[in-house]
Amino acid sequence: MIRVRVKLTFPEALVREPIIARMVTELGVVPNIRRADVGEHSGWIVCELDGDGAGVDRAVHWLQAEGVQVDLLGDVVES
């Protein structure tokens, strides 16, 4: 299991979409939301993504393919 800290930035078209819920159900990666600011036109979330290494990597690529900007914040913790 690893934990990666990321900042997810959502454009206006995705603010109302259940992207995080889909990530959990489709990819099995669990987010731990640390900070967030979501408004009517944009939003961002700082969270830790928990899962196996390959699953977290797939989740990052999946989020990017969905249109979410993913910035890795550098904290990777293996357990």
MOPAC internal coordinates of N, CA, C and O (Angstrom, degrees):
PM7 1SCF
backbone

  N    0.0000 0     0.00 0     0.00 0    0    0    0
  C    1.4624 1     0.00 0     0.00 0    1    0    0
  C    1.5236 1   109.61 1     0.00 0    2    1    0
  O    1.2310 1   121.18 1   -41.10 1    3    2    1
  N    1.3177 1   115.35 1   138.90 1    3    2    1
  C    1.4575 1   120.28 1   174.47 1    5    3    2
  C    1.5221 1   108.77 1  -129.51 1    6    5    3
  O    1.2310 1   121.69 1   -17.47 1    7    6    5
  N    1.2980 1   114.38 1   162.53 1    7    6    5
  C    1.4631 1   122.46 1   176.53 1    9    7    6
  C    1.5196 1   106.94 1  -130.67 1   10    9    7
  O    1.2310 1   120.60 1   -56.01 1   11   10    9
  N    1.3374 1   116.46 1   123.99 1   11   10    9
  C    1.4531 1   122.31 1  -179.83 1   13   11   10
  C    1.5236 1   108.44 1  -120.10 1   14   13   11
  O    1.2310 1   120.70 1   -49.94 1   15   14   13
  N    1.3252 1   116.27 1   130.06 1   15   14   13
  C    1.4678 1   120.27 1   178.12 1   17   15   14
  C    1.5234 1   108.69 1   -91.09 1   18   17   15
  O    1.2310 1   120.98 1   -51.02 1   19   18   17
  N    1.3362 1   115.74 1   128.98 1   19   18   17
  C    1.4587 1   121.91 1  -177.83 1   21   19   18
  C    1.5256 1   110.42 1  -136.12 1   22   21   19
  O    1.2310 1   121.59 1   -20.96 1   23   22   21
  N    1.3189 1   114.56 1   159.04 1   23   22   21
  C    1.4649 1   121.19 1   168.47 1   25   23   22
  C    1.5150 1   106.33 1  -113.30 1   26   25   23
  O    1.2310 1   120.63 1   -56.83 1   27   26   25
  N    1.3148 1   116.39 1   123.17 1   27   26   25
  C    1.4539 1   122.88 1   179.18 1   29   27   26
  C    1.5176 1   108.51 1  -105.83 1   30   29   27
  O    1.2310 1   120.20 1   -56.26 1   31   30   29
  N    1.3211 1   117.22 1   123.74 1   31   30   29
  C    1.4601 1   122.13 1   179.37 1   33   31   30
  C    1.5226 1   108.29 1  -113.96 1   34   33   31
  O    1.2310 1   121.27 1   -55.82 1   35   34   33
  N    1.3282 1   115.18 1   124.18 1   35   34   33
  C    1.4546 1   122.09 1  -175.01 1   37   35   34
  C    1.5282 1   110.60 1  -105.48 1   38   37   35
  O    1.2310 1   119.92 1   -52.78 1   39   38   37
  N    1.3351 1   117.76 1   127.22 1   39   38   37
  C    1.4628 1   119.71 1   174.10 1   41   39   38
  C    1.5296 1   110.23 1   -73.50 1   42   41   39
  O    1.2310 1   120.93 1   -11.70 1   43   42   41
  N    1.2981 1   115.82 1   168.30 1   43   42   41
  C    1.4662 1   121.65 1  -175.86 1   45   43   42
  C    1.5345 1   112.43 1   -53.91 1   46   45   43
  O    1.2310 1   120.06 1   140.33 1   47   46   45
  N    1.3130 1   117.49 1   -39.67 1   47   46   45
  C    1.4702 1   120.95 1  -177.07 1   49   47   46
  C    1.5257 1   112.61 1   -65.38 1   50   49   47
  O    1.2310 1   119.62 1   160.00 1   51   50   49
  N    1.3287 1   118.34 1   -20.00 1   51   50   49
  C    1.4673 1   121.04 1  -176.81 1   53   51   50
  C    1.5240 1   114.69 1  -108.33 1   54   53   51
  O    1.2310 1   119.98 1   175.85 1   55   54   53
  N    1.3214 1   117.65 1    -4.15 1   55   54   53
  C    1.4675 1   120.22 1  -174.36 1   57   55   54
  C    1.5238 1   111.84 1   -58.50 1   58   57   55
  O    1.2310 1   119.71 1   142.98 1   59   58   57
  N    1.3000 1   118.16 1   -37.02 1   59   58   57
  C    1.4671 1   121.13 1  -177.00 1   61   59   58
  C    1.5304 1   113.33 1   -93.79 1   62   61   59
  O    1.2310 1   119.93 1  -178.20 1   63   62   61
  N    1.3225 1   117.74 1     1.80 1   63   62   61
  C    1.4662 1   121.29 1  -179.31 1   65   63   62
  C    1.5368 1   110.45 1   -86.82 1   66   65   63
  O    1.2310 1   119.74 1   -35.36 1   67   66   65
  N    1.3279 1   118.11 1   144.64 1   67   66   65
  C    1.4745 1   121.34 1  -179.55 1   69   67   66
  C    1.5348 1   112.53 1   -82.76 1   70   69   67
  O    1.2310 1   120.75 1  -123.33 1   71   70   69
  N    1.3204 1   116.18 1    56.67 1   71   70   69
  C    1.4658 1   121.94 1  -175.56 1   73   71   70
  C    1.5324 1   111.28 1   -60.36 1   74   73   71
  O    1.2310 1   119.93 1   133.46 1   75   74   73
  N    1.3174 1   117.75 1   -46.54 1   75   74   73
  C    1.4689 1   121.26 1  -177.61 1   77   75   74
  C    1.5298 1   110.31 1   -64.06 1   78   77   75
  O    1.2310 1   120.18 1   135.86 1   79   78   77
  N    1.3123 1   117.27 1   -44.14 1   79   78   77
  C    1.4737 1   120.58 1   178.87 1   81   79   78
  C    1.5224 1   110.71 1   -61.53 1   82   81   79
  O    1.2310 1   120.08 1   139.01 1   83   82   81
  N    1.3179 1   117.45 1   -40.99 1   83   82   81
  C    1.4679 1   121.22 1   178.09 1   85   83   82
  C    1.5219 1   110.97 1   -64.88 1   86   85   83
  O    1.2310 1   120.22 1   140.63 1   87   86   85
  N    1.3337 1   117.18 1   -39.37 1   87   86   85
  C    1.4629 1   120.66 1   178.74 1   89   87   86
  C    1.5354 1   110.06 1   -60.04 1   90   89   87
  O    1.2310 1   120.84 1   136.42 1   91   90   89
  N    1.3199 1   116.01 1   -43.58 1   91   90   89
  C    1.4717 1   120.08 1  -179.43 1   93   91   90
  C    1.5273 1   110.56 1   -64.16 1   94   93   91
  O    1.2310 1   120.01 1   130.97 1   95   94   93
  N    1.3254 1   117.58 1   -49.03 1   95   94   93
  C    1.4611 1   120.14 1  -175.27 1   97   95   94
  C    1.5252 1   112.67 1   -73.70 1   98   97   95
  O    1.2310 1   119.80 1   142.38 1   99   98   97
  N    1.3252 1   117.98 1   -37.62 1   99   98   97
  C    1.4629 1   120.43 1  -176.11 1  101   99   98
  C    1.5259 1   113.20 1   -84.66 1  102  101   99
  O    1.2310 1   119.96 1   148.07 1  103  102  101
  N    1.3430 1   117.69 1   -31.93 1  103  102  101
  C    1.4614 1   120.35 1  -173.45 1  105  103  102
  C    1.5219 1   114.08 1  -115.89 1  106  105  103
  O    1.2310 1   119.82 1   167.93 1  107  106  105
  N    1.3230 1   117.94 1   -12.07 1  107  106  105
  C    1.4568 1   120.86 1   178.13 1  109  107  106
  C    1.5119 1   115.05 1    71.25 1  110  109  107
  O    1.2310 1   120.26 1  -161.47 1  111  110  109
  N    1.3206 1   117.11 1    18.53 1  111  110  109
  C    1.4698 1   121.47 1   177.37 1  113  111  110
  C    1.5237 1   107.50 1   -97.19 1  114  113  111
  O    1.2310 1   120.72 1   -47.20 1  115  114  113
  N    1.3326 1   116.22 1   132.80 1  115  114  113
  C    1.4586 1   121.66 1  -174.87 1  117  115  114
  C    1.5247 1   110.28 1  -104.49 1  118  117  115
  O    1.2310 1   119.93 1   -55.88 1  119  118  117
  N    1.3390 1   117.73 1   124.12 1  119  118  117
  C    1.4558 1   120.32 1   177.44 1  121  119  118
  C    1.5258 1   111.38 1   -90.60 1  122  121  119
  O    1.2310 1   120.95 1   -35.58 1  123  122  121
  N    1.3159 1   115.80 1   144.42 1  123  122  121
  C    1.4578 1   122.18 1   170.15 1  125  123  122
  C    1.5218 1   105.51 1  -116.43 1  126  125  123
  O    1.2310 1   120.43 1   -78.52 1  127  126  125
  N    1.3168 1   116.78 1   101.48 1  127  126  125
  C    1.4631 1   121.50 1  -174.40 1  129  127  126
  C    1.5171 1   109.33 1   -75.50 1  130  129  127
  O    1.2310 1   120.95 1   -56.10 1  131  130  129
  N    1.3243 1   115.80 1   123.90 1  131  130  129
  C    1.4648 1   122.51 1  -177.64 1  133  131  130
  C    1.5267 1   111.88 1  -101.69 1  134  133  131
  O    1.2310 1   120.13 1   143.01 1  135  134  133
  N    1.3152 1   117.36 1   -36.99 1  135  134  133
  C    1.4702 1   123.04 1   178.05 1  137  135  134
  C    1.5188 1   107.65 1  -150.87 1  138  137  135
  O    1.2310 1   120.89 1   -26.99 1  139  138  137
  N    1.3290 1   115.91 1   153.01 1  139  138  137
  C    1.4612 1   118.89 1   177.55 1  141  139  138
  C    1.5199 1   109.68 1  -160.46 1  142  141  139
  O    1.2310 1   121.70 1   -27.86 1  143  142  141
  N    1.3077 1   114.34 1   152.14 1  143  142  141
  C    1.4628 1   122.26 1   172.54 1  145  143  142
  C    1.5212 1   106.24 1  -146.76 1  146  145  143
  O    1.2310 1   120.93 1   -74.00 1  147  146  145
  N    1.3216 1   115.83 1   106.00 1  147  146  145
  C    1.4490 1   120.98 1  -177.51 1  149  147  146
  C    1.5145 1   108.45 1  -121.40 1  150  149  147
  O    1.2310 1   121.35 1   -55.46 1  151  150  149
  N    1.3168 1   115.02 1   124.54 1  151  150  149
  C    1.4589 1   120.74 1   179.45 1  153  151  150
  C    1.5122 1   110.44 1  -120.15 1  154  153  151
  O    1.2310 1   120.79 1    11.42 1  155  154  153
  N    1.2886 1   116.09 1  -168.58 1  155  154  153
  C    1.4568 1   122.37 1  -177.88 1  157  155  154
  C    1.5328 1   111.84 1   -69.31 1  158  157  155
  O    1.2310 1   119.98 1   147.82 1  159  158  157
  N    1.3342 1   117.64 1   -32.18 1  159  158  157
  C    1.4678 1   120.83 1  -172.07 1  161  159  158
  C    1.5215 1   115.01 1  -112.19 1  162  161  159
  O    1.2310 1   119.60 1   165.09 1  163  162  161
  N    1.2986 1   118.38 1   -14.91 1  163  162  161
  C    1.4657 1   121.17 1   178.50 1  165  163  162
  C    1.5252 1   108.55 1  -163.70 1  166  165  163
  O    1.2310 1   121.25 1    -9.08 1  167  166  165
  N    1.3041 1   115.21 1   170.92 1  167  166  165
  C    1.4570 1   118.65 1   178.29 1  169  167  166
  C    1.5115 1   111.12 1  -167.53 1  170  169  167
  O    1.2310 1   121.41 1   -21.49 1  171  170  169
  N    1.3253 1   114.91 1   158.51 1  171  170  169
  C    1.4619 1   120.38 1   175.05 1  173  171  170
  C    1.5188 1   109.00 1  -141.98 1  174  173  171
  O    1.2310 1   121.88 1   -27.02 1  175  174  173
  N    1.3205 1   114.02 1   152.98 1  175  174  173
  C    1.4580 1   122.13 1   178.49 1  177  175  174
  C    1.5239 1   107.76 1  -137.06 1  178  177  175
  O    1.2310 1   120.23 1   -48.50 1  179  178  177
  N    1.3204 1   117.16 1   131.50 1  179  178  177
  C    1.4571 1   121.70 1   168.56 1  181  179  178
  C    1.5147 1   105.25 1  -102.14 1  182  181  179
  O    1.2310 1   120.92 1   -58.05 1  183  182  181
  N    1.3303 1   115.84 1   121.95 1  183  182  181
  C    1.4559 1   119.06 1  -177.88 1  185  183  182
  C    1.5166 1   110.78 1  -146.90 1  186  185  183
  O    1.2310 1   121.74 1   -13.50 1  187  186  185
  N    1.3077 1   114.28 1   166.50 1  187  186  185
  C    1.4545 1   122.26 1   173.36 1  189  187  186
  C    1.5194 1   106.77 1  -105.99 1  190  189  187
  O    1.2310 1   120.56 1   -50.29 1  191  190  189
  N    1.3242 1   116.54 1   129.71 1  191  190  189
  C    1.4567 1   121.33 1   177.27 1  193  191  190
  C    1.5163 1   108.00 1   -99.06 1  194  193  191
  O    1.2310 1   120.46 1   -58.89 1  195  194  193
  N    1.3208 1   116.73 1   121.11 1  195  194  193
  C    1.4677 1   122.65 1  -178.88 1  197  195  194
  C    1.5153 1   110.13 1  -108.50 1  198  197  195
  O    1.2310 1   120.92 1   -46.14 1  199  198  197
  N    1.3313 1   115.85 1   133.86 1  199  198  197
  C    1.4542 1   121.11 1   175.96 1  201  199  198
  C    1.5146 1   109.60 1   169.56 1  202  201  199
  O    1.2310 1   120.83 1     5.74 1  203  202  201
  N    1.3400 1   116.02 1  -174.26 1  203  202  201
  C    1.4562 1   117.40 1   175.13 1  205  203  202
  C    1.5308 1   108.19 1   -72.72 1  206  205  203
  O    1.2310 1   120.48 1   -20.66 1  207  206  205
  N    1.3164 1   116.69 1   159.34 1  207  206  205
  C    1.4633 1   121.48 1  -174.21 1  209  207  206
  C    1.5109 1   113.82 1   -54.01 1  210  209  207
  O    1.2310 1   120.47 1   133.26 1  211  210  209
  N    1.3287 1   116.70 1   -46.74 1  211  210  209
  C    1.4581 1   120.69 1  -179.36 1  213  211  210
  C    1.5250 1   111.11 1   -66.64 1  214  213  211
  O    1.2310 1   120.20 1   142.44 1  215  214  213
  N    1.3263 1   117.23 1   -37.56 1  215  214  213
  C    1.4630 1   120.94 1   180.00 1  217  215  214
  C    1.5162 1   112.25 1   -66.01 1  218  217  215
  O    1.2310 1   120.54 1   138.23 1  219  218  217
  N    1.3216 1   116.58 1   -41.77 1  219  218  217
  C    1.4741 1   120.32 1   178.74 1  221  219  218
  C    1.5220 1   109.51 1   -65.95 1  222  221  219
  O    1.2310 1   120.22 1   139.00 1  223  222  221
  N    1.3247 1   117.19 1   -41.00 1  223  222  221
  C    1.4633 1   120.84 1   178.06 1  225  223  222
  C    1.5287 1   110.51 1   -62.27 1  226  225  223
  O    1.2310 1   120.15 1   136.27 1  227  226  225
  N    1.3271 1   117.31 1   -43.73 1  227  226  225
  C    1.4693 1   120.99 1   176.85 1  229  227  226
  C    1.5243 1   110.76 1   -61.80 1  230  229  227
  O    1.2310 1   120.42 1   139.37 1  231  230  229
  N    1.3334 1   116.80 1   -40.63 1  231  230  229
  C    1.4659 1   120.61 1  -179.64 1  233  231  230
  C    1.5239 1   111.41 1   -62.78 1  234  233  231
  O    1.2310 1   120.29 1   137.77 1  235  234  233
  N    1.3325 1   117.04 1   -42.23 1  235  234  233
  C    1.4686 1   120.33 1   178.95 1  237  235  234
  C    1.5222 1   109.87 1   -61.63 1  238  237  235
  O    1.2310 1   120.18 1   133.14 1  239  238  237
  N    1.3246 1   117.27 1   -46.86 1  239  238  237
  C    1.4646 1   120.36 1   179.87 1  241  239  238
  C    1.5274 1   111.45 1   -65.97 1  242  241  239
  O    1.2310 1   120.50 1   141.93 1  243  242  241
  N    1.3271 1   116.65 1   -38.07 1  243  242  241
  C    1.4607 1   121.11 1   178.52 1  245  243  242
  C    1.5264 1   110.86 1   -63.45 1  246  245  243
  O    1.2310 1   120.41 1   134.69 1  247  246  245
  N    1.3375 1   116.83 1   -45.31 1  247  246  245
  C    1.4655 1   120.57 1   178.17 1  249  247  246
  C    1.5241 1   110.95 1   -59.03 1  250  249  247
  O    1.2310 1   120.44 1   135.86 1  251  250  249
  N    1.3231 1   116.77 1   -44.14 1  251  250  249
  C    1.4642 1   120.72 1   178.81 1  253  251  250
  C    1.5319 1   110.84 1   -62.48 1  254  253  251
  O    1.2310 1   120.40 1   137.94 1  255  254  253
  N    1.3258 1   116.85 1   -42.06 1  255  254  253
  C    1.4629 1   120.45 1   179.24 1  257  255  254
  C    1.5288 1   111.63 1   -64.99 1  258  257  255
  O    1.2310 1   120.11 1   151.17 1  259  258  257
  N    1.3373 1   117.40 1   -28.83 1  259  258  257
  C    1.4613 1   121.64 1   177.62 1  261  259  258
  C    1.5286 1   112.25 1   -76.70 1  262  261  259
  O    1.2310 1   120.12 1   167.56 1  263  262  261
  N    1.3415 1   117.37 1   -12.44 1  263  262  261
  C    1.4600 1   120.96 1   178.85 1  265  263  262
  C    1.5116 1   114.77 1   107.08 1  266  265  263
  O    1.2310 1   120.12 1  -172.63 1  267  266  265
  N    1.3318 1   117.37 1     7.37 1  267  266  265
  C    1.4616 1   122.05 1   178.56 1  269  267  266
  C    1.5301 1   108.38 1   -88.11 1  270  269  267
  O    1.2310 1   120.48 1   -46.54 1  271  270  269
  N    1.3178 1   116.68 1   133.46 1  271  270  269
  C    1.4629 1   120.28 1   173.70 1  273  271  270
  C    1.5174 1   107.87 1   -79.22 1  274  273  271
  O    1.2310 1   120.28 1   -54.23 1  275  274  273
  N    1.3323 1   117.07 1   125.77 1  275  274  273
  C    1.4648 1   122.25 1  -178.14 1  277  275  274
  C    1.5211 1   108.49 1  -115.81 1  278  277  275
  O    1.2310 1   120.96 1   -61.82 1  279  278  277
  N    1.3343 1   115.76 1   118.18 1  279  278  277
  C    1.4568 1   121.48 1   175.25 1  281  279  278
  C    1.5263 1   108.17 1  -111.61 1  282  281  279
  O    1.2310 1   120.68 1   -60.91 1  283  282  281
  N    1.3287 1   116.30 1   119.09 1  283  282  281
  C    1.4575 1   120.77 1   176.46 1  285  283  282
  C    1.5254 1   108.43 1   -75.06 1  286  285  283
  O    1.2310 1   120.71 1   -50.73 1  287  286  285
  N    1.3253 1   116.26 1   129.27 1  287  286  285
  C    1.4567 1   120.59 1  -176.05 1  289  287  286
  C    1.5285 1   112.46 1   -96.41 1  290  289  287
  O    1.2310 1   120.65 1  -177.35 1  291  290  289
  N    1.3130 1   116.36 1     2.65 1  291  290  289
  C    1.4569 1   119.44 1   169.60 1  293  291  290
  C    1.5173 1   116.77 1    94.83 1  294  293  291
  O    1.2310 1   119.11 1   165.81 1  295  294  293
  N    1.3010 1   119.31 1   -14.19 1  295  294  293
  C    1.4579 1   120.03 1  -178.89 1  297  295  294
  C    1.5247 1   109.45 1   -89.86 1  298  297  295
  O    1.2310 1   120.41 1   -69.48 1  299  298  297
  N    1.3320 1   116.83 1   110.52 1  299  298  297
  C    1.4603 1   122.49 1   174.69 1  301  299  298
  C    1.5193 1   106.70 1  -120.71 1  302  301  299
  O    1.2310 1   120.57 1   -58.39 1  303  302  301
  N    1.3162 1   116.51 1   121.61 1  303  302  301
  C    1.4594 1   121.22 1  -179.76 1  305  303  302
  C    1.5131 1   107.71 1  -120.72 1  306  305  303
  O    1.2310 1   120.45 1   -55.74 1  307  306  305
  N    1.3281 1   116.74 1   124.26 1  307  306  305
  C    1.4548 1   121.27 1   176.69 1  309  307  306
  C    1.5156 1   109.17 1   -99.28 1  310  309  307
  O    1.2310 1   121.02 1   -39.87 1  311  310  309
  N    1.3245 1   115.66 1   140.13 1  311  310  309
  C    1.4670 1   119.31 1   178.13 1  313  311  310
  C    1.4928 1   110.86 1  -128.68 1  314  313  311
  O    1.2310 1   120.10 1   180.00 1  315  314  313

